[in-house]
Amino acid sequence: MQRSFFKPASGRTWAAAAVLLLTALSVSAADHADAPRSTTDPASDITDVFIFREGGKLVGAICFGGTPAPNLRVDGPTGRFDPDVLFTYNIDLDGDARPEHEIIIRFGLNSKGESGVQFEGIPGAGAQLVSGPVERVLASPTGLKAYAGLRDDPFFFDFEGFTATIGSFNSTDKPKGSLFFNASRDSFARRNLTALVFEMDPSLLVPRAGNSNNQLIRVWASGDRLIK
């Protein structure tokens, strides 16, 4: 189920890679259960990377701030917008695993201690930086939207069904490999996380010659903690 990132979170207790087939609606990848060390730093721990079409634009998103499913999310505002963390969203147009576009996202504090966000390198925003307060939909001079803040976790997964399916291989009273997934049971429902979302001009993201599959563009993201 695709949810609009530019609509407010519902009040629910709210480095991966993705490939976009240009003829498809959306593709995503998820990483919700990292090694213990990375989950101790939720402000830089990426859970999902997305790219999809919406309203004639391409929309990219990085989600972070999760813990291994099915535990509760980190929902409080403290530490979610860490100025010492640098997020990079990479876009590869020719299939060589080197980005033609790098979107740099970082947080900062004003004199009142209020958090802000800055997006740099959004395709279609020109040389302009898109910046402003967190938890607010921002706009570039060309009309592209960007946002950083609380959102519904868009990842869908039936953890209960997965556990039961795996358990069936060791069961003595059920056929081995039985499937127990339930499409109406979402282990990530009623949870929130922090999302970095931005619109891009699709005319600037056309697969290039030499791409092994000229229908594909590839994206991935990193969250790096700056060393002082």
N, C-alpha and C positions, 0 to 999 in steps of 0.2 A: 504494500500500500504506500503510495507516494503522498507525502504531506508537504504543504507549502512552508518553507522555512521563513518566509517573510510575514507569516501570520503569527500572532503571539502564542506563547506556550499556554496550554489549557489549564495550568495550575496543578497538573499532575506531578507526582514526585519524579520530576523530570530532572612499522610504517606500511600502512596499507596501500593498495594500488587499485586502480580501476581502469577499464577500457570502455570507450564509448563507440558503438557501432552507429554511424551517422544516420542510418535508416531506422534505428530503434529508439524507444522512448527514454530509457535510462538503464544504467548499469552501476553497480556499486560494489565495494568490498569492505570487509569489516574485520576488526581485530579487538575483540572485547575481553580477551583473557590472556593478558601478557604475563611475562615473567614477574616474579614478586618485586624485583627492584624497580621496574618501570611503574608499577602501580602505586608506589610510594610517592610519586611525583605526578599527581593527576593533572596539574596545570600544564604539563607538556605531553601527557600520554594520549596519543591519538587513538580513537576507537573506530572511526569510519572516515572514508574519503568518498565523495560523490561527484558525479557530473551528469547532468540531465538537461533536457530541453523544457523550457517553460516560457510561454508568452513571446515566442519569436527570439528568445535569447538562449544562450547556454548558461547554465547555473552551476557553479562549482561550490563545494562545501567541505570543510574540515570539521569533524566533531571530536571533542576531547573531554576529559574529566570523568571517565568511567572507571569501574572496578570490575573484577571478574564476575560474570553472570553466575548465579542470579542474585548477587549481593546488591545492596542499595547503592545508588549513585552518590557522588559528591555534589550536593545541591546548594550549599551555602555560597554567598558571594565572596567570602574571604579567600584570596589566593587564586581565584579563577582567572583573573586578568593580570598575569604576572609580567611586569616589564622586562624581566630577565629571560623570557622565553621568546624565541623567534620562530614563527611558523613559515614554511615555504611550500607553496603549491606549484608543482612542476607539470608542464604540458609538453609532450613529445609528439611532433607532427609527422616525423619521417621514420619512426620505428628504430632509431639507433640508441634508444635509452638515454639520450641527452636532451634536456629541455630546450625547446625554442622559446618558451615563455616561462618566467619564474615570477610568481605573485608572492610578495613578501608581506607578512602581516605581523604587526607588533603592537604591544600595549604601552601606555604611559599614564602618568598621573599629572593633574594640574595642581595649581597652588593650593587648592582646597582639598586635595587628596582624592579627587574624583577620577575614575578610570575612563580612558579614551582609547580608541583604536585607530590604526593607520594601515591602509591597504596601498601597496605600491606595485605597479606593473600590471594592472588589470587590462587585458586586451579590449580596446575600445574606449578606454578612458584617456588615451593619449599619454602625455607625460605628466598628467595631473595625479596627485595623490588624493585618495579618498579618505577623509579622516573626520572624526567627531566622537561624541559620547558613545559608550557601549549601551546596549539595550535600546537602540534607536535605529530605525532604517535610515541609512545615509544615501545620498545621491551624488554621482559625479556630474561635472558640467555637461556631459553628453547624455545624462539621464539614466545611466546604469546604477542599479541599487546595490548596496552592500550592508551587512549587518554582523554584529558580534554580540552574543548574549545567550540567554536561556531559551531553549527550545525543546519540544518533545523529541525523545530519542526515536529516530526514524527506523532504526534497525528492528526487524521482525524475526523472532526465533522462538520455537517451542522447545524450551530446555527440558521440560518434563517428558515430552515425546521423544526427544533425542536420547535422554537417559534410559527410558524404557526400551527403545530400539536397540541400544548398545547392550543392555542387560539381557535381551532375548537370546543373544549368542551363547550365554552361559546358562540359560534357563533349561530346566528339565521338563516343564509342563507346557511350553509354548514352542512353536516352530522357530528354528534358528533364523535370525534375520527378519523377524516380523517388524512391520512398520507401525509405530504408534503415534505418528504426528497428527496434530489437530490444527487445521488452518485457522480456527477461531481462538486458539490459545496462544497468547503472545507473552513470553516471559519478560519482555522489555516494556510492556505497556505500563502506563501510569508512572513513568519515570522521566526525568529531564536530564539534559546535559548542556554543555556549552557548545555553540555552533558558530563558525566563521563562514559566512555565506556571501557570494558576490556574483552578479550578472556579468556576462562577457558577450562581446560582439561575435556571433558565429562566423561572419564573413572573414574574420582574421584568424580563424582556427580551422583552416582547410588542410587535410592531409597532403603531404608533399611528395614529389616524385622520389622513387627509391623506397617508399614505404612497402614492406612486404605484403601488406593488405591496405590498399588505398582507401578503404572504407573506415579505417580505424585511426583514432587518436588515443594516446595513452596518458594517464595522469597518475601522479603519486605525490605524497606529502611527507614532510618531516617536521618534528617539533624539537628544537635545539635549545638547551639551556646555556645561556651565556656565562662564561667563566670570568670572574672578576679577579 
